[in-house]
Amino acid sequence: MRKTYSALTRMTALLLVLVCVLGLLPATALAANPSTIKMDDCAYSGTKYDSPALGECYMHQMHFNYNGKSTMGFCAEKGKGMGWSLKGHTWGNPKPISDPTVKTMMAYFYAHSTGVFTDQAKALGVDDVWNSDYTWTMNSWTQAVVWRYKAGLLSDPVVACAEELLCVYNNLEHTNYSSIDDEMDGRSFRDRAQYILDLGAQGVWGECEVYEYAYSGPGSSYHPSNDVQAVMVGELNVTREKYSLTIKKVDSTNPNKTLPGARFLVASENGAYSKEVVTGSDGTVTVPNLEAGTYAVTELEAPEGYEIDNRATRS
């Protein structure tokens, strides 16, 4: 007997042979921010755009060693220098950034550029991963929001984000939109910004701790130490909900009679998990610590004196 169950939604399904119960397990703690970070790489592809609020914006993709992994950073002081000659240099003296728009936009960027999503994002279907070209475009948008914050131009976050998104699209995607209420693929820039910020407030993009780091290196011939930008770097923390799956074997003619000794195979739809289990004296067996997803439960061996019900069913 084979049945499938989704662990994206919590439910209790009373069936003739199986009962599935999904339960939430404790969340994990957030990592601490490092006192210094080192630049792993800095790329510039000639990407730039013009913003009515910020002027001409040249874009870099900077990666920093942050808690042992390479993480994208954003320039925090528009007008100062940044470039590949600073590779291997350090930034320090971290200061936390509490602005919700900055934290949301950086979480949004990290999620879609790395493919790390919450269960909520997956359930809502907003878990698309950007290709490298589009990552540059969204890097530009997030960078503009960071610079707007530093310039004190985020009093209306939705309008500010929508204006910069329109400018980024016109310059980098070669479009000709003139108003944040213009529609692109059926949705205005204003509505797009509102939607992304609303989902961020709900925790859909995950929890992002953001810090601004001041340059602490010696500078280079291209970039003197007093003319190097501070940077903002964040860590996206996605607490994946864990679930348990309980299988209960009963007599098909007497649902109150539980049956020990039934052997089942529990396998995830994506092939990442597979385990055989056997029902205990109470006719049940629980499989803990499952990631959100869809699982198939297949009866491999019936209890003594019983036969497997081979009628194909899916749920």
WOCORHU-V156521 format. One record per pair of residues at least 24 apart in sequence whose C-alpha atoms are under 10 Angstrom apart, sorted by sequence separation. I is the first residue (numbers start at 0). J is the second residue. If there is no record, write none. Layout:
[[I	J] [I	J]]
This chain:
[[38	62] [39	63] [40	64] [53	77] [57	81] [59	83] [62	86] [63	87] [139	163] [140	164] [143	167] [164	188] [165	189] [208	232] [209	233] [210	234] [257	281] [258	282] [259	283] [260	284] [267	291] [268	292] [269	293] [270	294] [275	299] [277	301] [278	302] [37	62] [38	63] [39	64] [61	86] [63	88] [64	89] [109	134] [112	137] [139	164] [140	165] [163	188] [164	189] [207	232] [208	233] [209	234] [256	281] [257	282] [258	283] [259	284] [267	292] [268	293] [269	294] [277	302] [37	63] [38	64] [39	65] [63	89] [108	134] [111	137] [112	138] [140	166] [161	187] [162	188] [207	233] [208	234] [209	235] [256	282] [257	283] [267	293] [268	294] [36	63] [37	64] [38	65] [63	90] [137	164] [139	166] [140	167] [161	188] [162	189] [164	191] [206	233] [207	234] [208	235] [266	293] [267	294] [268	295] [36	64] [37	65] [136	164] [139	167] [140	168] [160	188] [161	189] [164	192] [206	234] [207	235] [208	236] [266	294] [267	295] [35	64] [36	65] [39	68] [40	69] [108	137] [109	138] [138	167] [139	168] [160	189] [161	190] [163	192] [205	234] [206	235] [207	236] [248	277] [265	294] [266	295] [267	296] [35	65] [36	66] [39	69] [41	71] [107	137] [108	138] [137	167] [158	188] [159	189] [161	191] [162	192] [205	235] [206	236] [207	237] [246	276] [248	278] [264	294] [265	295] [266	296] [33	64] [34	65] [35	66] [36	67] [38	69] [39	70] [40	71] [41	72] [136	167] [137	168] [157	188] [158	189] [160	191] [161	192] [204	235] [205	236] [206	237] [246	277] [247	278] [248	279] [264	295] [265	296] [266	297] [33	65] [34	66] [37	69] [38	70] [39	71] [73	105] [108	140] [136	168] [139	171] [157	189] [158	190] [160	192] [161	193] [204	236] [205	237] [206	238] [246	278] [247	279] [249	281] [250	282] [263	295] [264	296] [265	297] [32	65] [33	66] [38	71] [72	105] [104	137] [105	138] [108	141] [157	190] [159	192] [160	193] [204	237] [205	238] [245	278] [248	281] [249	282] [263	296] [264	297] [265	298] [32	66] [33	67] [38	72] [71	105] [104	138] [107	141] [136	170] [157	191] [158	192] [203	237] [205	239] [247	281] [248	282] [249	283] [263	297] [264	298] [31	66] [106	141] [136	171] [157	192] [158	193] [160	195] [202	237] [247	282] [248	283] [262	297] [263	298] [264	299] [30	66] [104	140] [105	141] [135	171] [136	172] [156	192] [157	193] [160	196] [246	282] [247	283] [248	284] [262	298] [263	299] [264	300] [71	108] [104	141] [105	142] [156	193] [157	194] [246	283] [247	284] [261	298] [262	299] [263	300] [43	81] [71	109] [103	141] [104	142] [133	171] [157	195] [245	283] [246	284] [247	285] [261	299] [262	300] [263	301] [43	82] [70	109] [105	144] [132	171] [133	172] [157	196] [245	284] [246	285] [261	300] [262	301] [41	81] [42	82] [43	83] [101	141] [104	144] [105	145] [156	196] [157	197] [244	284] [245	285] [246	286] [260	300] [261	301] [262	302] [41	82] [42	83] [71	112] [100	141] [101	142] [104	145] [244	285] [245	286] [260	301] [261	302] [40	82] [41	83] [243	285] [244	286] [245	287] [259	301] [260	302] [261	303] [40	83] [41	84] [70	113] [101	144] [102	145] [243	286] [244	287] [258	301] [259	302] [260	303] [39	83] [40	84] [41	85] [100	144] [101	145] [242	286] [243	287] [244	288] [258	302] [259	303] [261	305] [38	83] [40	85] [41	86] [100	145] [101	146] [242	287] [243	288] [244	289] [258	303] [39	85] [40	86] [41	87] [101	147] [241	287] [242	288] [243	289] [261	307] [38	85] [39	86] [40	87] [98	145] [101	148] [241	288] [242	289] [243	290] [258	305] [37	85] [38	86] [39	87] [100	148] [240	288] [241	289] [242	290] [243	291] [37	86] [38	87] [39	88] [240	289] [241	290] [242	291] [37	87] [38	88] [39	89] [98	148] [239	289] [240	290] [241	291] [242	292] [244	294] [246	296] [248	298] [36	87] [37	88] [38	89] [239	290] [240	291] [36	88] [37	89] [38	90] [101	153] [239	291] [244	296] [36	89] [37	90] [100	153] [248	301] [35	89] [36	90] [37	91] [248	302] [35	90] [36	91] [98	153] [100	155] [101	156] [250	305] [34	90] [35	91] [36	92] [100	156] [104	160] [34	91] [35	92] [36	93] [99	156] [100	157] [251	308] [33	91] [34	92] [35	93] [33	92] [34	93] [33	93] [34	94] [100	160] [32	93] [32	94] [32	95] [73	138] [77	142] [72	138] [73	139] [77	143] [71	138] [75	142] [73	141] [74	142] [75	143] [77	145] [73	142] [74	143] [76	145] [77	146] [72	142] [73	143] [75	145] [76	146] [77	147] [125	195] [74	145] [75	146] [73	145] [74	146] [75	147] [77	149] [73	146] [75	148] [76	149] [77	150] [125	198] [60	134] [75	149] [76	150] [60	135] [75	150] [59	135] [58	135] [126	203] [58	136] [60	138] [120	198] [125	203] [126	204] [59	138] [60	139] [119	198] [125	204] [58	138] [59	139] [123	203] [58	139] [122	203] [57	139] [58	140] [60	142] [119	201] [120	202] [121	203] [56	139] [59	142] [119	202] [120	203] [58	142] [119	203] [120	204] [57	142] [58	143] [117	202] [118	203] [119	204] [120	205] [145	230] [56	142] [117	203] [118	204] [119	205] [145	231] [56	143] [116	203] [117	204] [118	205] [48	136] [104	192] [107	195] [116	204] [117	205] [46	135] [47	136] [107	196] [115	204] [116	205] [117	206] [142	231] [46	136] [53	143] [56	146] [115	205] [44	135] [48	139] [52	143] [104	195] [107	198] [47	139] [103	195] [104	196] [107	199] [46	139] [50	143] [53	146] [103	196] [106	199] [110	203] [111	204] [52	146] [53	147] [102	196] [103	197] [110	204] [48	143] [52	147] [100	195] [101	196] [103	198] [104	199] [109	204] [110	205] [100	196] [103	199] [106	202] [107	203] [108	204] [109	205] [53	150] [99	196] [102	199] [103	200] [106	203] [107	204] [110	207] [52	150] [102	200] [106	204] [107	205] [109	207] [53	152] [100	199] [103	202] [105	204] [106	205] [107	206] [52	152] [99	199] [100	200] [103	203] [104	204] [106	206] [107	207] [99	200] [103	204] [105	206] [106	207] [102	204] [103	205] [105	207] [106	208] [102	205] [103	206] [104	207] [105	208] [106	209] [102	206] [103	207] [105	209] [102	207] [103	208] [101	207] [102	208] [103	209] [52	159] [102	209] [99	207] [101	209] [102	210] [8	118] [52	162] [53	163] [7	118] [51	162] [52	163] [56	167] [97	208] [98	209] [6	118] [7	119] [50	162] [51	163] [96	208] [97	209] [50	163] [95	208] [96	209] [97	210] [7	121] [8	122] [49	163] [50	164] [95	209] [96	210] [7	122] [48	163] [50	165] [51	166] [94	209] [95	210] [96	211] [50	166] [93	209] [94	210] [95	211] [49	166] [50	167] [93	210] [94	211] [95	212] [48	166] [49	167] [92	210] [93	211] [94	212] [48	167] [91	210] [92	211] [93	212] [94	213] [116	235] [117	236] [118	237] [47	167] [48	168] [49	169] [50	170] [91	211] [92	212] [93	213] [115	235] [116	236] [117	237] [118	238] [119	239] [48	169] [49	170] [90	211] [91	212] [92	213] [115	236] [116	237] [117	238] [118	239] [119	240] [48	170] [49	171] [90	212] [91	213] [92	214] [115	237] [116	238] [117	239] [118	240] [47	170] [48	171] [89	212] [90	213] [91	214] [92	215] [116	239] [117	240] [46	170] [47	171] [89	213] [90	214] [91	215] [109	233] [46	171] [89	214] [90	215] [91	216] [109	234] [110	235] [88	214] [89	215] [90	216] [105	231] [109	235] [110	236] [88	215] [89	216] [105	232] [106	233] [108	235] [110	237] [88	216] [89	217] [105	233] [106	234] [107	235] [87	216] [88	217] [89	218] [105	234] [106	235] [88	218] [101	231] [105	235] [106	236] [85	216] [88	219] [102	233] [106	237] [85	217] [102	234] [85	218] [102	235] [84	218] [85	219] [84	219] [85	220] [96	231] [75	211] [84	220] [85	221] [93	229] [95	231] [96	232] [72	209] [74	211] [75	212] [76	213] [82	219] [84	221] [85	222] [93	230] [94	231] [95	232] [96	233] [72	210] [73	211] [74	212] [75	213] [83	221] [84	222] [85	223] [90	228] [91	229] [93	231] [95	233] [72	211] [82	221] [83	222] [85	224] [90	229] [91	230] [93	232] [72	212] [81	221] [82	222] [90	230] [80	221] [81	222] [80	222] [81	223] [85	227] [79	222] [80	223] [79	223] [80	224] [80	225] [81	226] [82	227] [79	225] [80	226] [81	227] [82	228] [79	226] [80	227] [81	228] [78	226] [79	227] [80	228] [81	229] [78	227] [79	228] [80	229] [81	230] [76	226] [77	227] [78	228] [79	229] [76	227] [77	228] [75	227] [76	228] [77	229] [74	227] [75	228] [76	229] [74	228] [75	229] [76	230] [73	228] [74	229] [75	230] [76	231] [73	229] [74	230] [75	231] [72	229] [73	230] [74	231] [75	232] [72	230] [73	231] [74	232] [72	231] [73	232] [71	231] [72	232] [73	233] [71	232] [72	233] [70	232] [71	233] [70	233] [71	234] [70	234] [70	235] [68	234] [63	230] [65	232] [64	232] [65	233] [66	234] [61	230] [63	232] [65	234] [122	291] [62	232] [121	291] [61	232] [121	292] [118	290] [118	291] [117	291] [118	292] [32	208] [36	212] [29	206] [31	208] [32	209] [33	210] [35	212] [36	213] [37	214] [29	207] [30	208] [32	210] [34	212] [35	213] [36	214] [37	215] [29	208] [35	214] [36	215] [37	216] [35	215] [36	232] [32	232] [32	233] [32	234] [31	234] [30	234] [29	234] [30	235] [29	235] [30	236] [29	236] [28	236] [29	237] [27	236] [29	238] [27	237] [28	238] [26	237] [27	238] [26	238] [27	239] [25	238] [26	239] [27	240] [25	239] [26	240] [24	239] [25	240] [26	241] [23	239] [24	240] [25	241] [23	240] [24	241] [22	240] [23	241] [24	242] [22	241] [23	242] [24	243] [21	241] [22	242] [23	243] [21	242] [22	243] [20	242] [21	243] [22	244] [20	243] [21	244] [22	245] [19	243] [20	244] [21	245] [19	244] [20	245] [18	244] [19	245] [20	246] [18	245] [19	246] [17	245] [18	246] [19	247] [17	246] [18	247] [16	246] [17	247] [18	248] [16	247] [17	248] [18	249] [15	247] [16	248] [17	249] [7	240] [9	242] [11	244] [14	247] [15	248] [16	249] [6	240] [7	241] [8	242] [11	245] [13	247] [14	248] [15	249] [16	250] [6	241] [7	242] [14	249] [15	250] [16	251] [6	242] [15	251] [6	243] [15	252] [6	244] [15	253] [16	254] [15	254] [4	244] [14	254] [16	257] [16	258] [1	263] [3	265] [5	267] [0	263] [1	264] [2	265] [3	266] [4	267] [5	268] [24	287] [1	265] [3	267] [4	268] [24	288] [3	268] [18	283] [20	285] [22	287] [23	288] [24	289] [17	283] [19	285] [21	287] [22	288] [23	289] [22	289] [21	289] [21	291] [17	296] [9	291] [16	298] [6	289] [7	290] [8	291] [6	290] [7	291] [8	292] [6	291] [7	292] [5	291] [6	292] [7	293] [5	292] [6	293] [4	292] [5	293] [6	294] [4	293] [5	294] [3	293] [4	294] [5	295] [3	294] [4	295] [2	294] [3	295] [4	296] [16	308] [2	295] [3	296] [1	295] [2	296] [3	297] [0	295] [1	296] [2	297] [0	296] [1	297] [2	298] [0	297] [1	298] [0	298] [1	299] [0	299] [0	300] [0	301] [12	314] [0	307] [1	308] [0	308] [1	309] [0	309] [1	310] [2	311] [3	312] [4	313] [5	314] [0	310] [1	311] [2	312] [3	313] [4	314] [0	311] [1	312] [2	313] [3	314] [0	312] [1	313] [2	314] [0	313] [1	314]]
